[in-house]
Amino acid sequence: MNGILVVTETGLNGLHKMSLETVAAGQQLSRELGQPVSAAVFLTAPLSAKLDRVYRVQHDLLSAYTADGYTAALEALIHQADPAVVLFPHTYQVRDFAPKLATRFGQVLISDIIGVHEGKWRRQLFQGKLNADFLPQPGTRVFASIQAGAFRADQLEAGAAPEEIFSPALDPSLLRQKPEPPFRESARAVDLSAADVIVSVGRGIKEQDNIPVVEELAKALGAELAASRPICDNGWLPMERQVGSSGQTVAPKVYVAVGISGAIQHLVGMKGSKTIVAINKDPNAPIFEVADYGIIGDLFEVVPALVDEVKKARG
């Protein structure tokens, strides 16, 4: 066994964003381990990344997703490519078939990985309250899914790779399921995961009538407005703007947390942000432990001052 195989997922508009994050994870792991990295792509979705090889997995029985079809196809590909590590994005589809695929090789899927350290695969437990490290037995193949935001798609090293058509021998009798329409999340008026800048508000805002204070900062920065769970639970902002373990997972270039203490359920949803700015009057707030920049002060004084400075800077 040698090398890393990244299994990508194709969405309605090309490769799923989490697939690109997983390819970035594969590239990083390849550099650390000094092993080649390849990717498996279903259908004809383009993939512009620096890889050793791209496998185009094609078969008439794979035109629509089924767990049986994907498991059989990838089992055959893994036997041929013989990778030491198989990575997946931690999507709904992967959760459907990847544990079954790992079992075919006598392994378990290490799911929702946030990083790899000294050969140990790290994932979070109890909504991020604890980290657990898994050390695979030497000589065993690793199957792991990557948590959204754990690696950044914008760190993907672009390039090209030789492509190989892989057409597995699939018997229709293997597919016990009838293909169904792909899973789609509830429609949202805003996709926070696509935002470059997010201003998020927490309980420090005190009451709904004060939300415009933070909205002004979001407008000045050209940012999307988001919130912690208590704000959405109170109906002060729509649920679709919630960030956290029970909301959206985001990884913007800049995340401004206003009046957010930093409960672990919220941190799980935004820890992949490139730069985190925290504004809170409590100097011991947990949010400062993950912030790149912290402002200790009353948000009702700090935020208006920031808005004025941003407007001056932008002319």
Secondary structure, 3 states (H helix, E strand, C coil): CCCEEEECCEECCEECHHHHHHHHHHHHHHHHHCCCEEEEEECCCCCCCCCCEEEEECCHHHCCCCHHHHHHHHHHHHHHHCCCEEEEECCHHHHHHHHHHHHHCCCCEEEEEEEEECCEEEEEECCCCEEEEECCCCCCCEEEEECCCCCCHHHCCCCCCCEEEECCCCCHHHCCCCCCCCCCCCCCCCCHHHCCEEEEECHHHCCHHHHHHHHHHHHHHCCEEEECHHHHHCCCCCHHHEECCCCECCCCCEEEEECCCCCHHHHHHHCCCCEEEEEECCCCCCHHHHCCEEEECCHHHHHHHHHHHHHHHCC
